[in-house]
Structures are given as structure tokens and as C-alpha cells.
Amino acid sequence: TASAHSRPRSYTGTVWVGIKGWGNVKAKAGIYLRPTFRCTNASCPAADGVLHARHVVLIETAYPGWKFGAWHGACKSQRPKCVIDAAHAHKDASGARRIRVSASFVPVAPGLTRANPIPIGTAKSLGNDFTVRVNSTTPNVQLSPAAPPGAEYYAANLTVKYTGGGSSTARNVGTYDAMGTHPTLYNPFGNACPELPQPPLDYNATIFSGQFTSGWICWTIAADDSAGLELYFGSGTLDFPGTTWFALH
């Protein structure tokens, strides 16, 4: 019988990890030897392929726009960590011990994260009976006067529809912000363009139930923000209940 301070039995085997979706899995410390590997492909083995430990802990990390779903195989759980007892490894035809486990990742609903925005051309309800669609965009639009050094004008054509209330109920279109790779929230007032492509979207337009309006909005942005610019509706904007992101590229 082992004493309380004796080393528990360890096992030698191979850990195979599969991944469905976009994310990665890495191994935390075993009891005595850290089986270090990083798995990001559809299916990949441990870097050294060998586990010398009584237990091994696998930790998942979802990529932006994705979230962890569940562990399968040697681990059946929806918890972030998978703890494997190496004693449960199965022997293959050669007698080698193998442990198989997989992690599944699922995409976050489009629009909820900046990494997974609503695509151009797709309408999305923002709550409070407003639906928005980005029809097209024009980066580096040429207006007069020209954009300051290091900046550019960026225009987007939107369609906004109001579907709520009765025939006598109306809402103003409101304003829309954009965010790029810089920690800057561009709004059409503080970052206004000197003019708008035609026809402009009238922020003060009143639309009744079932009506819609389309037009252009424009921001003055940092030139290197163009490739990562997204349309942003934050909680509190037009009293929308949450945050929604629309692709601008």
C-alpha cells in the first residue's frame, strides 16, 4: 500500500485530440510530466505523443467569433476543462495505450461579436422593431476638401426599416457608429465627412410602421482602419437592447 507521500502510479500513452470548428486545445500539467501540445487542426496528436502521468488536464480556447461547445470521447462535458484519467486509455493492436478526445466549437450568432458580423446585404433586426441592412460600402471615397493626412472618408449605404407600432406610430432613423482596429468609435457628427454621396441617409427622417429609407452615411476614419471597420450599434443607441455588428468590408 502506498503511503500518503509516495508517488502515485503513472501511465505511458498517447493523447489524440480532434477539433471541430475553430479553437485550440492545450494540455495543462500532468502530475509529474507536463505533456505539452497545442492542437488547432481538424485532428492532431500530442507534440511528443506521450503521456507520463496519472491525469492530464486539457484546456480549450475558442477563436474570436466562436464559443466552446463540448468535449467528446474520453471526456464528455461542457465544462472548459477536460480531466482525463490515463488509466482509462485503450490499447491498440500493437499494445500501445491511446486516449482519444475531441473538442467542438460553435460559431457565436452573427452580429453578436465583432469577429462574426452580419454580412453585407443581410438585414438584421436590432430590436424595438428596427431592421438594418448594409447594402454596399465605398472605402476612400473622394470628397472635397480631401481627407486630412493619414485619414480617409469611408461611406456606407444602408436601408433602415421600421416594422413596429400602428400606422400612426413613427420613429426617427437615428445615428450609426463605426469602429475599426483603433479604440475609436467613429460617429457621423464628431467624425463627419464634408459631404455625403447621394442620396444621403437622413438621420432626422421619420418613418412609419412598414416604411423604410435608404441612403449613404460617411465617417472620417484613420486610413489604416479601413480594412477592419465594422458598423456598430451599442446598447442604448436608439434604445436597442443589445450590441450588433455589421460588416463594412
Secondary structure, DSSP 8 states (H G I E B T S, - for coil): ---TTS----EEEEEEEEEESSEEEEE---SSS----EE-SSEEE-SS--EEESEEEEEEEE-TTEEEEEEEET--BSSSEEEEEGGG-EE-TTS-EEEEEEEEEEE--TTSSTTS-B-TT--EEEETTEEEEEEEEETT---SS---TTEEEEEEEEEEEE--S-TT-EEE----EEE-SSS-EE-TTTTB-SS--SSB--TT-EEETT-EEEEEEEEEEEGGGGGG-EEEE-TTGGG-SS-EEEE--
